[in-house]
């Protein structure tokens, strides 16, 4: 044992010694090149600010089919009101179902589940979960959320997978204004209206007669009676919309068609039963907006029915309970499964800005709202006398040869940030909160900046994901409910690419964001524009109802003016002398 311990000590000492030798070999030139005896650097870190052009682009209808989530409800902010509804296809959990002998078939209940997004914060003494739901906007008044009226219709509009007017196998796009294109309107969404049955352990508000839906962060504890007559909790369900539907409709729509070709495969079923349309309406001219996890396996309609027990017992009349599940969406990954619709009633109109001179304000609004556009260094071709242009800025940081190829850095970029201030006079007077996150992207190439991919993705807590690059909104007093002050977006690697790798000084886009993680792998969505058929926007902006107003480059409040700040060090003393 002592020999082994001594050997380990020798090994550890050897590893430490080797690491010192390696460090000495790799970095022995640091002191002469960078370090000094004063502040551990030969060169002071300098910071300067540069002007940018920022302007607003008002959006036409946006593509909303096959979003990762669906929204439903009423959202009010300083822009006005947005009412959100959606249509979704349904797919049987199994085809060619066997419901048993017809005379023994009986539907016990039909239950609709639309889950929220949530996290479990604690478990109480009785074993019940305490949830934190981030699917409900706005925040509650006290502990009560504003209810909505929900109407559910059978959809009679056939949702296509592919665009018959486009190239072969090009997917069909559907848009937020109830259209498939600028010339084709989506109609026949409101077919037969389904009846919601008031029942305990559902979202139906007791005593209401017009489909009022209770919105809550509480889950549901389903109970059964055991053999001793005691009440037992059979299942704990997370927060959601949970409703019971009239079973007669589903008896005639599904059960009696056992053996029919319409229940044999996806295509036949999609043509026969074209899905459901969920339409939200305000109550007392008010309501909430819900972000629903329709991609979850728990998003479904479950038919609970009684059937004759298969002939494995001596009792020929014995029955058992079974289920038939209709899942939201389709079994095809390429086809359209859902479409969201937005009806905007804005009291604050959004106008297109000035792409040449910029605007005093940048208006950002999710959904079919507005985005911002940004030109760093006032773009490539602008020359306003003494104003810094891209080429003159670049020449101050790097030396190039006659062909424009990079030779050496004269100034090393340590950090670069775009800083946007919230117009607190407009935004913070409204009840609705501005977005915690905004998203910056490459407009021309329809993708995030390189800084996005070099930052950390946090799927468990999206609010804190990619936080170095896309800094969350700084609020008054660092309180979660404080007034918004500013956003700081770090674009250090993007700036270095412009300098060292001769990247193009592309125009940047700015939008609100529901979840910045979605932009890692999901393609941006089209805008149905007659002026720019190539325009797209981030999917997380389509899904976000929130809006904000930021000070632009022409704001009258110079202390809040948008700017690009760059911290840098000079490789030689003369490199920091201005021409």
N, C-alpha and C positions, 0 to 999 in steps of 0.2 A: 504494500500500500504506500509506504514512504517513497519507494523508488518511482512509483507511478506519479505521486504528487510532485516529486523533484523533476521528473521528465516534463510534466505539464508546466512547471515554472520556467524551465529552460525554453520550452516551445513558445510560451507567452512572451518571454523576453526577446526571443528571436523575431517574433512577429512585430513587436513594437519597434525594434531596431530597424527592421526592414522597411517599416512605414516611414521612419525618419529619413532613411536613405532615399526612398522613393520620392518623398516630398522635396528633399534637397535637390534631387536630380531634375524633377519636373518644374520647380518653381524657383530655382536659384537666381533667376534674373529679375524677380519681382522688385527687389529693393531699388535697383538701378533704373528700372523703367517706370515704376508707379509710386512706390512708397517713399516717404521722407520722414524726417524726425519730428515734424510738427503735428499734422493731423492725419497721418498714415496715407497721404496722397500728395504727389507732386503738384496736382492741379486742383484748384478750388472748383467745387461744383457750381455751375452757373445756371440760372434759369431765365428764360425769356418767354414772352407770349407772342403768338402770331394770330392774325385775323383770319377768320373763315367766313364763307357765305352760307347762310342757312335760310331755308324757305319752306313753306308748307305746300304739300300736294294733296288736294282733295281727292278722295277715292270714289270711283264708280263702284257698282256691285262687285263683290269679291267671291271667289270660288269657295264653296262651303261643303262640298260633298266629301265624305270619308274623313272627317276630322277625327282626331284621337278621342275627343269628348264631344258631347252635345250640350248646348245651353238652352234653358227654358225659363221664361218669366219676364219680369219687368225691371228695367234698370233706369234710374234717373240720376243725372248729374248736371253740371252747369251748361253742358251742351244741349240738354233736353232729354227726351225719352227714347229708349230702345226697347222694343218688344221682340222677344226671341221665341221661336217655335221650331219644331223639326219634324221630319217624316223619316221613318226607319222601316226597312224590310225586316222580316222575321224568317228564321230558318228552323225547321224541326230538328230536335236533338237526335231523332232517328227517323229513317224513312220506312215505308211499308209497315206501319204500326199494326199490332194486333190488340184490339180493344176488348176482345172476348165476345161471348154470345150477346147479341143485341138486346135481348129481353132482360139481361142482368146489368147492362151498362147504365150507370147513373153518375153524373157529374156532382161531386160534393161541393167543390168551390173552384174558382179561377182567381189566381193571385198575380198581380203585376208588381214587379220589383224594379226600381230605378235607383241604384246605389249612389251615394255621395262619395266624395273623396274625404278621407278622415285619417286620424291617427289616434291610438289609444294612449291616454295620458296617465291613467291609473285604474286600479281595480279596487272597488269598495269592499267592505266587510262581508257583504252578501254574495260576492263574486260577480257583481255587475260591472261592466266596463264603463269608464268615463271617457267620452270621446271629445276630440277637438276636430271640428269640421271646418274645412276651408273651401267648401263648395257653395257657400251662401253669401250673396252680396245684395245689399250692404250689411254692415254689422247690425246686430239686433238693438232694438230699443229696450234697454234693461235686459231681460232674458228672453224676450219674445221677438221672433222674426215676423215680418209682414207676410200674410198668407197670399195666395194667388187662387184664381179659379182655373181649373184644368178641364178642358174638353178633349175627348179622344174620339177620333173618327177612323173608320176604315178608309184607307187610301185607294182611290181608283185610278191614279196616274201610274202608268208603267215606267219604272225607272230603268233606263238602259245602262248597259255596261260600256258600250262603245259608241263613238260619235259617227253616225252614218254619213255626215257631210265631210269628214276628215279622212286622213290617210288610214290605211288598213290597220286595225288593232289599236287605234288611238282611243284612249279612254274618254268617255263623255264627262265634260265638266258641267256642274250645276252651280248656280249662283244665289247669293243672299237675297235677291229681289224676286224670288219665285220664277226663275227663268233658267233655260238651258243654253240660251244665247241671246243676243240682242234682238232676235226675231222670233224666238220660241218661248212662250209663257207656260209655266207649269200650272195645270188646271186639275179639277176633279179631285182635290185633296180631301174635301169634306164629303165623304160618302156617308154610309150609315153611322150614326153616332152611337158609341158604346155606352151602356148604362153602368155607372159606378154604384156599388151597393154599400150603404153605410154599415160599418161593422167595427167591433173592438179590434185593437191591435192593428189599426190601419191609419193612414194619413188623412182620412176623411174627417172633417171637422163635425163633431157630433152636433146635431140640431140644425145643420145647414141643409138647404134643399137645392143648392145650385153649384155643386161640385167644388166647394171651397176646400183647399188643401192646406193642412197644417204643416208648417216647416219647423223642424226641430233638430237639435244635435243629439237627441236621445235615440237609442236603439230600441229594438222590440224583443221582449222575452215571450216566446211562445210556450204555452202551458198545456200539459196533458194530465189526465187522472190515472193514477196507477191502480193496480189490483186491490189495494187497500183503501181506495177512495181518496188518497192524498193528492194534492196538486203538486206536479213536478214541472220544472222548466225543461222542455224538450230541446229548445234551440234558442240561442241568442243571436239576434240579427243586428248588423251595423246600421247606422243612420241611413235613411233612404226614403223615397216615396214608395209606400206600400199600399196597394189598393185591391179591393175585391171587385171583380167584374161579373156582370150578369151571365150565368152559366148557359142560358138558352142559346145565346148567340154562338157560343163555342161548340155547343152540342151540334148545331146545324152546320156550322162552318168547318168543323174538324171531325168530330167523332163519327157522325153518320157516313163519312166518306171513306171509311176503312175499305181497303182494297182498290180504291180509285187511283187512277194514274197520277192525279194531282198530288198525291202524298208519296210518290215513288222516287222523286229526285228534285234537286234544287231548281232547275229551270222550270219544270212543270209547276212547282209550288209557287215560285216567284211570279209566274204569269197568272196563276189562279188567285193567290192572296198577295196583294201588292203592298202590304204593310199597314202601319198605323201612322196617323198624323196627330201629333201632340200640340195642342193650341193653348197658349196661356192668355189669360185676360186679367185685368186689374180688378181689385176689390176696393170700393170707395176711392177709386182713382189712385191706387197705390199698390205696391207689391214688392217681391224680391226676385232676384235672378239666381237660378240654380245651375251649377256646373255639374253635369251628370256623367258618371263613369259608365257609359253605355258599352264600352269595350270589355267590361268585366263579365266573367262567367255568371255572376249573380244578377246580371241585367237580363231579365227574361219574363215570360208569362208561363206560369205553371198551371196545368189543368190537373186537378186532383179528382180521380174518378174511381168508382167501385166496379169491379168486374168479377166474373166467375173464376174461381180458383182453378188453375190447370188441373187436369185429371190425375192428381197424385195422391188424392185422399179418397176415403170411402164415401164422403158426403158429396153427392152430385150437385148440391145447391150451395155449397160453401163459397163465399165471396171474399175478396181481398181488395185493399186499396192500392191503386197504382197511380203513376203520374205520367204526363206527357208534356214535354218542355218545348217551348218556342223561344229560341235565343234571338237576341237583337243582332241585326246585321245579316251577312250571308256567309256561306261556307267557302265562297270564292274570294281569294285575296285581291284579285284584280277588279272585281265588280264594285259598283257603288252600293253601299249599304244604308247610308243615311245622308240627309241634306238638312242643314240649318238655314233658317230664314230670319232676317232682321228687318224690322220696320222702324225706321228712324223718324222721329218727330222732333227735329232740332229747333230750339228757340234761339240758339246761337249759331247762325250759318257759318260754314267753313268755306273760305274762298281759296283758290290757288294763289300761291305767292309769286314773288319776283325772282326767277332763277338767276338773273344777272346781278342785281344789286342786293338781293336778300330781303328779309322781312324784319319787322320789329319784334314779332312773336312767332314761335313755332307751335302750331296747333297739332297735337297728337290725340287720336281717338281710335280705339280698337274697333274690330269688326269692319263694316263698310263706312269707315270714318275718314281719317287722314293720317299721313305719315310726314316726316320731315326729310329734307334732302340737304346734304352738306358738301361743300366744295372746300377742301383744304387749300390754304394759301391762295384763295380766290380762284382756284382752278389753274389750268395750264396756259390759257391764252389771254388772260386779262392783264393789262398793263395800265395802271392808273398813275403814271408819273413816278412818284417815289415809293409807291406801295410795293410791298414784298410779293413777288410772284413765286411760283413753284421752282422755276429754274434758278432764280437768284438766291432763293432759300437753300436749294440743294448745293449750289456752288460754295456757300458759306460753311457747309458741313463736310463735303468730300471734294477730293481732287480727281478729275477725270482726264483721260487722254483726248486727242483730237476727235476720235470717233465716239466720245461720250462714255467710254468704258471706265469702270471704277478703277482708281489707282491706289488711293489711300484715304483714310479718314482724317479729317482735320479736327472734327469735334465728335466725341463719342457720346451717343445718346444713352443716358442712364434711365430716363423715364419720360414718357409723353402721355399727356392726358387731355381729353376734351372735357370741358366743364360747362354744364348747363344749369342755370338758375331757374327755379320755378317762379312763375308770376303769382305770388302769394295773394295779391289783391283780387285775382280772378278765381284761382283754384281753391284757396282755403276758406272762401266764404260759402262754399257749397257743402251739402251734407255728405255727398259721396267722396270717398278718399281717392286721391290720385294713385297711380300704379307704383308699387314698390320697385319694379324693374322696368327698364326700357332696353331696347335691343338695337345694336349697331351692326350694320352689314354692308357688304359690297353690292351695290345696286346692279352694276354691269354684269357681274358673274353670278349673282343670285345666291350668295353664300356668306357665312360669317367671316369675319376677319381672322387672320392667322392667330391673333392673340386669344381668340375663343378656344381654339384647339389646344393651345399650350397651357390653358388654365384648368383647374380641377372641376370635373363634373360630379355633382353630389345628387344622386338620384333619390336618396332618402329625404333630403331637405332642399328642394329646388330653390327656395327663397335665398339660400346661401350658396348656391352653385355658381360657378364662373364669376366669383365675387371680386377678383382682382381686376379682371377686364371690364366687366359690366357692374360697376359698383352700385349697390342698392341705394335707394333714395335716402339721403341724410335728412332726418327729421329733427324738429325743434326739441332740444333736450334729450336727444337719442331715445325718445319714447315712441313705442309702436303706433300710438295714436296722435303723435305730434304733427304739427303742420310741416309739410314738405319744404325743404330749403334748396337742395341741389343734388345733381347726379354728377359723379366723376367717372368717366369711362377711359380706361387705360389702353392706349394703342401703341405701346412702345415697339413691339415687333413689326407692326404695320409700317411705322415710320422708318425703322431700320431697313425694311425691305425696299422702301422707296429710295433710300440712300445707297445701300450697299449692293442690292440685287437688281437694281434698275427696274423695279416694279412700276406699273402704270399708276399715276395719281388718279384713281377712279373716284367717281362720285359715291358718297356714302349715304345710306338710308338710315332713318331713325324711326322706331315704332314703339308702341306699348307692347308689353309681353305678359302673357299669363304664366308661362313656364319656359325659361330660357333653354332648358335642356332639350326641348322638342326640336330645336334648330340643328342639333347635331346630325340627325339622320333623315329628317322629313323634308321633302321637297316643298319649296315655297308655292303659294297659291296664286292663280291667275287673277288679274283684275280685268273686268269686262269693260275695256276702254276703247273708244273709237279713235282716240288720238295716239295711244301707245299700246299696240297689241302685244308687246313683249313685256309689259309691266307686270311684276309679281311682288308679293309681300310675304313676310314671314308668317308661318302658320300660327305661331303663338300670338301674333297680333290679331289675326282673324278671330281667334278664340277669346280674346280679352275684351270685356265691355268697357273697361276703364279709359279715362282720358285725362290729359293734363295740358297746360300751356307753359311754354318755356320762353325765356327772353332770347331773342335772336341777335343778329349782328347789328341791326339798326335800332335797337331799343334806345329809348330816351334816358333810361337809367343806366349810365355807363358802368356803375359798380356791379351790375348784373349781366353785363354783356357776355355772350358766349365767346370762348377763346380756346385756343390750343396752347398749352404750356409744355415746354420741353426743358428738362434738366439735362445738362451735358457737361463734359469736361473736355478741355482742349489738349490735343496731343503735343502741341508746341505753343510757346507763349504767343508767338505772332499770329497763330490761328484764331485767337480770340479778339484780335484788333479789327474793329469794323472798318470797312472801306470808306 
